Structures are given as C-alpha cells and as structure tokens.
Amino acid sequence: GGGLFVPEMRDPLGSSRPSLPQSKSQKRERAAAQLQAQQDFSSVPHSFVFHRGRGGRSLRQLVADVRRVMEPYTARALRV
C-alpha cells in the first residue's frame, strides 16, 4: 500500500542513543561539535518562499511543495 514515509528525527550530531554519563573530555567535545554545527547552520543561506498577487489552490500547493524542497533552511509555516 501507499503511504507517507517520515524519516526518523535525530539530533544534529546524528546520535539516537539514550544519554549516558559523560567524562569532561566528552562534554567538551560534544559542546565543540554543537557549536560547530550551529555555526555551520547559521552560515547557510536561509530563505522565505511566498507568492505575490492572487493565486488559486495550485499556486498554494506549489508554494508548499517548494518550501518542503528547501527545508530545513526555509520557513515552513510562513504566514503571508
């Protein structure tokens, strides 16, 4: 049968295991990796997708599709 596939959500570092006690060096490495991921994310261009003028149902669907294609670097539920 058909259906919508939704991938499993993971944290930016790709870890899906439960949290365990960490050593000081592990905490430092994780903090450095999170900082690097945040800097990488902020350096990527972000965008808004919206239509101008009047448009019908097909234009709204096109805007929604383009937003999905450009994720995660575009506003998904932007209200115009």
FENGISUL-V125798 format. One record per helix or strand. SS is the DSSP state (a for helix, b for strand). FROM is the first residue (numbers start at 0). TO is the last residue. If there is no record, write none. Layout:
# FENGISUL-V125798
ss->SS from->FROM to->TO
ss->SS from->FROM to->TO
This chain:
# FENGISUL-V125798
ss->a from->23 to->42
ss->b from->46 to->46
ss->a from->56 to->69
ss->b from->73 to->73
